[in-house]
Amino acid sequence: MSYRNAFSRVLSDVIAPRAERTGREGSFPRGAVTALGEAGLLGLTVSADLGGGGRGPAEAAEVVARIAGSCPVTAAVLQSHYAAVAVFEACGSAWVRGEIAAGRHLSSLALADGAYGAAGATATRSGEVVALSARKREVVAAGEADSYVWSSSPLAAADGLTLWLVPAHAPDLFVPARPDGAGPHGSATSSVVADPVLVPADAMLGEDGAGHDVVRRTVLPWLLALRDAVGAAAVHPSVAAAESAPSAPDGAAQLSAVAPAATALR
């Protein structure tokens, strides 16, 4: 069965029938996410060598756009997931990519720090363990995803940003009881707080200090491709801000503009 046939069945049998209730009750679309995973749609853009669909932004955008027509909540969750998967495909481990390909793993972006204008996240290394401290805002699927693509200040590089794979089950990582994000009702868009959270040093995604380039060359193009498929009417203002943000080394400023774009579909 092609991914389009599998997707059409999930859309008609699972997502569309539950969409009104999901939006009305503000409940996270766990059933839709599970069905998308079982149908191979969570792993649509993972390399075929690891069991994924091997597809690119065009196919992902088609899926997100069709879902948005029925259930904007599920579309917002999948939008953030695909952008996170793009980071894993660029610099993530084979393990997490294999888990996503198998439909067992949902990820999301955790890139914008604290309140607007607040200081960025910090990272401190002790041996093979890194302590990450931050309050991330506008995280889609906060408390529902299995992992987050997380940004921090560099460990040793003179400037820039560093990206990490942070497992959602890590101790001292928590989501406020009352969601405080601006995403679609039911998308679990909220803050995620690390106070601090400990991750292994090899959870780093890419090189220390190179996170801004990954965001500019990978995250932003994916988010904009997904946006374009849905249409400008559904775009969060931060996407436009991100498009016009300078590609100069002010990584923190551009991350602040880009990260909330994961909540664009509402």
Buried (B, 14 or more C-beta within 10 A) or exposed (E): EEBEEBBBEBBEEBBBEBBEEBBEEBBBBEBBBBBBBBBBBBBBBBBEEBBBBBBBBEBBBBBBBBBBEBBBBBBBBBBBBBBBBBBBBBBBEEEBBBBBBBBBBBBBBBBBBBEEEEEBBBBEEEEEEBBBBBBBBBBBBBBBBBBBBBBBBBBEBEEBBBBBBBBBEBEEBBBBEEBEBBBBBBBBBBBBBBEBBBBEBEBBBBBBBBBBBBBBEBBBBBBBBBBBBBEEEBBBEBBBBBBEBEEEBEBBBBBBBBBBBBBBBB
